Amino acid sequence: MSLETAIKTIRQLSVSVTELRQYRFNYKNNFIGLSENIQFGKADLLTNSVRFILADILDKDGIPRNLNYAGYFELIIIGDFGNRVRLVEEVAESLTNFYIDTEILPRIRPINEEYLSVNMEEYEKLLKKTTKLYDREENIF
Amino acid sequence: MTERRTYFSIAERYLNSAQNELARANPYLEVVAFKFYHSYECLASSLTVFFNRKVPKSHPKKLNTFLALAKKEPRPLNIHNVAYLNMLFENQRNKYLYPEIESTGNIKAPQNQIDRTKIDNIRTQVEGIHRNLRPII
């Protein structure tokens, strides 16, 4: 799959964070707030190497799941990271306020976009359970 | 020895062991990193017991409990520091022990996960938490 097609597929499979508003979900304001902070540059994790930030917080039907049960969720960072050596540290630094407020631990998972586009099939199930917090090329709000 | 003092003692032993390894020529940095992590986790457990709470078994819940309790009074710790270390260790802990299959398909060995700058940063932060918890535990 080409990178362009992979990007389209990610946009189709992942649910925009604004759609969380329709659910009774403890942390919806935290996730929407985090997304706004990232989108508008208040959370300082953005460089041009990051293309998408997705949170694996939905169940198989696309509904927010109870995050207290596991105590953590996966935060998927998709981009072209090259030789960036402090990605996890930089993301962790930018998420401290979010984590202090929610007490739900983000497990940071960087995925290289080229690898993802070649192996899209193995990620489709996962992507369907994600909400999109950041899209470099599109304003979510 | 009380449970909280026992956890604190384990934390100090791992902290000392990590410091000794770092003082050696060509230390095994991934081993040192895991020792700092284990020391940190035991410091977290000692504060958990201090607040009469049961120490959770799962790693994420153990770390989340530490953060929640670090927000209470007495508050000897910087909660931003605790939040950062919780996220860092949750993400890195297993990588200090096992090979990581990266998203590029490359296999990364534990010794390639950490360098001297990163370990010095972790050391400063874990030593600070140990220093600040010592008077109350």
Interface residues (C-beta under 8 A of the other chain):
Chain A: A70 G71 Y72 V85 V88 E89 A92 E93 L95 T96 N97 Y99 I100 E103 I104 L105 P106 R107 I108 P110 I111 N112 E114 Y115 L116
Chain B: S58 P60 K61 L63 N64 L67 A68 K71 I79 H80 A83 Y84 N86 M87 L88 E90 N91 Q92 E102 S103 T104 G105 D115 K118
